[in-house]
Amino acid sequence: MRNEKAQQRDQLIREFGVLFQPFDELAKRATPPTPQEYRTAVAKVYAGERVWRQGTAAFGRFADDVAFCSEADFLAHIPEQFRLWLGGLLTSCGAMQPEQFHRLFREKLAATNELFFERLGHIPFEWEPQLFEANTPFTSYLRVREALAVVNTRLYYFDRYLHEDFFPLFLRTVPRTVEVRLVTTRGNADYGVQHVMPVSDLVRQEFKNYQLIQVNAADIHDRNLWVDDQNFTLGPGTARAGFALTNFGPADSSPKARQDLEAVFSRGMVVHQS
């Protein structure tokens, strides 16, 4: 299994977001949409389902004789199942109030999104270590982003030289419900807590479980990026990845390793929290 599978997974997540955009836009409406608006969204999603199924099939195929057919097939039909559910509700809703219909629609849509990410995890893949060549900062950025593509529960980043670029580059698309711990040193105007304070103060107002933690320089050396249950090591940190030869890949992700890293920030000082 190769790191290309992570890239395919990232692409699949983006395509799912694009495919379901008509539904997402209706869910965000303050006032209930009309039945015709729901039906128009159904028609738009139906038009994209054929291409969507091709993408899920490709993601589930690892070789000519190795394919996760049932897992990929389940993913392929998630949009169809939601579309048929909505169509059936439109037909049989009868005297249901628009507000009640909209609430059911939102609840079902949220559950469908959760189901997608849960079933996406049923198709396994393994990260392999990579050595990014010098002068490849954009390629390196994309690879690190792929590691964050399906973050669902926690994101811990340890970097004594944390730079403010980390926030727009890597936190912008992270769900606001994810537990975020950014662990760095006091630093100065160029890095660390003193450097990132202004943007961190904005971030903590959006994320539900966010902390910026200051630790002693002696307690932190290697850059670690913990995404859900997977730990990655990153040579020079996100701010300098790919400018010179850069190692990036899986690190010790055992419960003991996580406990050791959590012990580092438990000894630190919480500077910002939501």
Protein Blocks (a to p, Z undefined) as FASTA:
>chain_A
ZZklmmmmmmmmmmmmmmmmmmmmmmmpmbdcdfklmmmmmmmmmmmmmmmmmmmmmmmp
mbfklccfklmmmmmmmmmmmmmmmmmmmmmnmmacfklmmmmmmmmmmmmmmmmmmmmm
mpgcddddddddehilkmmmmmmmmmmmmgckbccdddfkbcfklmmmmmmmgcfkbccd
ddddfblmkgcjklmmmmmmmmmmmpmbdcdddddfklpcbdcddehjaccddfkojklg
okaccddddddfbfklmmmmmmmmmmmccfbdZZ
